[in-house]
Amino acid sequence: MKLVGFFNRDGGTFKTTDMLAYEKRAETAFREAGHDFDAIVFSGKEIVPAMERAAKRDDIDGIVAGGGDGTISAAASIAWKNGIALGVVPAGTMNLFARSLRVPLDIWQALDVLASGEVDNVDIASANGRPFIHQFSAGLHARMVRYRNAYSYRSRLGKMRASTKAALGVIFNPPEFEVEFEAIGMRERRRVSAISVSNNPFGENALLYADNLRSGELGFYTANPLKPLGVARLAIDMLRGKVRENADVMVMHPAEVHLHFPKLRSKANCVMDGELLPLERDVLIRLHPGELKVLVKQGLAAQVNADERREPAA
């Protein structure tokens, strides 16, 4: 394959990595595996425009992106829109999409796995046409991100500390708002403290990422209006990977959901793949099954298919 690697030197792990050595190691790994490969290191501000330019070339089969979840989300959007493959090097704080793809979280090991891997097709979702690979959310999560962004931090540890402070702030000041939704032929209006729509349902893990990106379903979650104690209980269930067991959470698995916010505040926010954005009054969220090409470990697609066939029996 003709591939180009784009590495964000401002990504969490890359900040403390010898990027010249990493660039050379990436080129060696992919070229020894038979690929035509060039790697380039960019700053956070430069990397997305560079990927967009490369994706428009007619001689490119795919891009390999290294960085945090924001960089990977942007890369996935570019790859999807241009019909090319995406390789993910997890160099961020959470690395949620890489976890779903079962890419090694060690950035050096990831190179070897991707270089010797295969192309698979996974699902991607969109909200009003804007693609996302992890989740769209409003309410608790959006307020937490807004609180976290108010703190200054320069490191992965600093970001985690800011997130902890923000989470505590949300526990003692949870939001409450009205939403109308339509999904799987059901139309309902309710008051909630949180809404989350994920690209495939969340697995039973504390970080809330999908174990399988090939189910053809969204994960649609709403939380009833919560007081501080209820938010704390929800947080504990999240850490246990037991969100579905929380009595205040409703779970559905549609392929499409329409959200309407009848009393939308002018400064209301949502979060898409970790990015804080203005919340629109009407949001149409769709799943696009199998439309994103990704590089995965050799044999992983066959293994996942076999696991899915065993699930009903289990």
N, C-alpha and C positions, 0 to 999 in steps of 0.2 A: 504494500500500500504506500501511497504518497502521503506522508503525514508531516505536520508541523507542530512542534511543541511550544506552548506559551506558558511561561512560569512567572507568577506574580511574586516578585521579591519582597513585597510588603505583606504577603500572607504569613500567618502565624509561625509555622515551622520554618519557612524559608528565611525569616528574619535572622535566624541564628545558623544558617547553612552557608557553606562556601558555594555560592551559586555558579561560579566558573567551573568548579569541579563537578557540580551536579549537572550542568549543561553538557559537559563532555561525557559524563557517565550515561546520560539519557541517549545521546547520539550513538554511543557505542552499543548500548543494549538493543536499540531498535534496528540499527544497521546490521548487527550480527544476526538478528532474527529475519533479515531479508527485506526490511523496509527501506524506502527512500525517506530519510528523516533529517530534519534540521530543528534545532532547539534555539529559542530566543528568550532572554530574560527581560521582563518589562516591569515598570512601576505599576501600582494599582490604577493610576489614572490613564495609563497608556494601553493596558492590556486588552480592554474590550474593543476599542476601535481597531486595534491590530488584528484581533481575531475576526472581526467583521470584514476587514479588507481581504484577509486570506481566504475566508469561506466563499467569497465570490469568484475566486479563481476556478477555472474549469479543469485544472490539473491536480486538484486536491481531493483526496479520498476521505480525509478526516483531520481533526485537530486533537491534540493532547493538551489538556489544561491542568495547570497546577496552581492551587491557591485555596482560599477559604470557600465557604458555601456560596458567598456572593459571586465570586469569580466563576465557580462551577455552574451556578444557575444561569449566569449570562452566557457561558459557553454552550450549555445545553440548548438554550433558546436559539443561538446562532446555528448550531448543528442541525436542530430540528427544522428551522426555516429554510436551510440550504440543502437538506437531504444528505448530509455527510455524517460520518461516524465521530463519536466523542470518546476519548480516553480520559479518565479522571485520576489525577494524582492528589491525594488528600493532604493538603498542607495547611488546613485551617484549624479552628478550635473544635467544632463538633463533627465535621465531615459526614454529614447525615446521608447524602446521596451515595458516597463511596461505601458506607456501611451497607446500604441497601443492595449495592452491586457486588458486595463481598470483596472489594479491593483491599489488599493489605494496607493498614494504616501507617506502616513504615514507608516513608517516601522513597527509599532506595529499593525496597522489595517490590513496591508497586511498579516500578519501571520494568523489572524482569517479567512480572505477571502480565502486564499490558503488552509488552513487546512480543511475547510468545502466545498471546491470547487469541480470541476469536471475536467476530462481530455478532452481537445479539440484538434483538429488538425488544424494547421495553416501553411502558406507557409513559406519557407525559400529559399534564393537565394545563388548562388555561382559564383565566378569569377575565372576562370581557376581551378575549383575544390575546391577552398577555400570558405567555407560558410560565409555568412553574413546575419544579421537580419535587418539591417537598410539601409545602402547605400554604394555604391562604387562611388567615385568621383575623378575627376582630374581637374586641372586648378585652379580656384579661391579658392575653398575649401582647396585643398592640399597646396596652397601657404599660406593660412591663418593659417593652422595647423602648417606648418613649421615655420612661424613667431612666433606663440604662444609658440611653444616649445623652442624658443630661450630665452624666459623670464623665470625667476624662480618664482615659487609660491608654497605655502604650504597649501592653504586652498581653499574652494569652491569659496569664494569671490575673492581670488587672481587669481584663474583660470579665473573667469569672467572678471576681469580687464585685464588680459593678452590677452584674446580673443578680447576684445574691442580694445586694442592697435593694435593687429594683423589685425583686420578687417579694421581699418583706414589705415594701411600700404598697404593692398591689394587694397583699393579704389584708392590710388594714384599711384599704380604700378601693374595694372592688367596684367595677362598673356595673351598670344595669341598663338595658335598653330593649327596644322592641324590634322584632324582625318578623317578616313574613317569608315563608319558604315554600317552594314547590319542588317535590322530588318523588319519583316512583308513583306518580298519580295522586300524591297526597299534597294538599294545600293547608297550611296552618299558620296561625299568628300566635306568637308567644313572647313573653319577656324572658330575657336571658342575661347571663353575665359573660358568656363566651360562645364563640362560634369558631369551628375549625373545619376546613375541608382539605383533605390530604390526597396526594397522588398515590392511590392505593391505600387500603386500611393500615393503620399503625399496627406493628407487631407488639408482642408483650415484652417491651424493653423500656428502660427509664428515659431514654432520649427521644422516644416517640418517632421512630422512623419505620418505614415499611420493610417487612421481611421479604416481600415478594412484589416486584414491579411489573408483573405480567397478569394480574388478576382481572383487568378490564373493569375495575370498580373504583370509585372514589370512597374515601372514608369521610363521612359527614357526622360531625359531633356538635352537640349543643349542650350547654350547662345551664341549669335553672338559675334564677337570681340567687346569689350567694352572699352570706354574711362572712366576716373574717374566719370564723371557725369552719365554715363550709369550704372556703378557699384553701385553708390549711389541710383539710381532709383530702381535697382533690389533689393538692400538691403531693401528699404522701402516696396516694394511689398512683399518681404518675411515676413517682420514683420507684414504686413496686412493679410498674408495668401492668397495672390492674385498672386502667381507666374505665374499661367496660363494666367493672363491678361496682362503680360508684353510682349510688342511687339517683344522683342529680344529673347524670349524663345520659343523653339520648344518642343512640348510634344508628346510622343507616348506611347502606352501601349502594348508592345510586351511580349511574354513569353520567348524570347531569343534575345540577341543582340550580334553581333560580332563587336569589336572595333579594328581598326588598326591605329597605329601612325607612319606614314611614315618617319617623321623627328624627331624621339625620341632623346631627349638629354640624355646624360649618367647619369645625376643626377636627372632626372625627377621623380616625386613622384605621388602617388595616396593615397587616404584615404579609408580605409575599416573599418566601424564601429568605426570611430574616431582614428584609428591607422595609422600612416604615414608609407607607404611602398614604395619600388621601383616600378615604373610603367613599366610593360612589354610592348613590342612592339605590341603584339596581345593579346587581352583579350576576352574570351568567357564568357558571363554572362547568366546564366540560372536560371529560377524559378523552384522550386521543390514544386508543389502544395500539400498542406496538409501533408507534410512529417515530420513536427516537432510537437511532442506531448507537450502540455503545460497545466499547471494547471490554470484554470480561475474561476471566481466567478460562483457559482451554478446557472444554468439557463441562463448564458450569451450566450452560443452557440445558444440556441433556440431564444433568443432575437435578436441576430445579424442576424440570418436567416430570421426572421420576418421583420426586418428593410430592408433587401435586397429585399424582395418580394414587399415591399411598394415603393421602390425607382422609378421603372418605372412609377407608377401612379402619383407620385409626380412631 
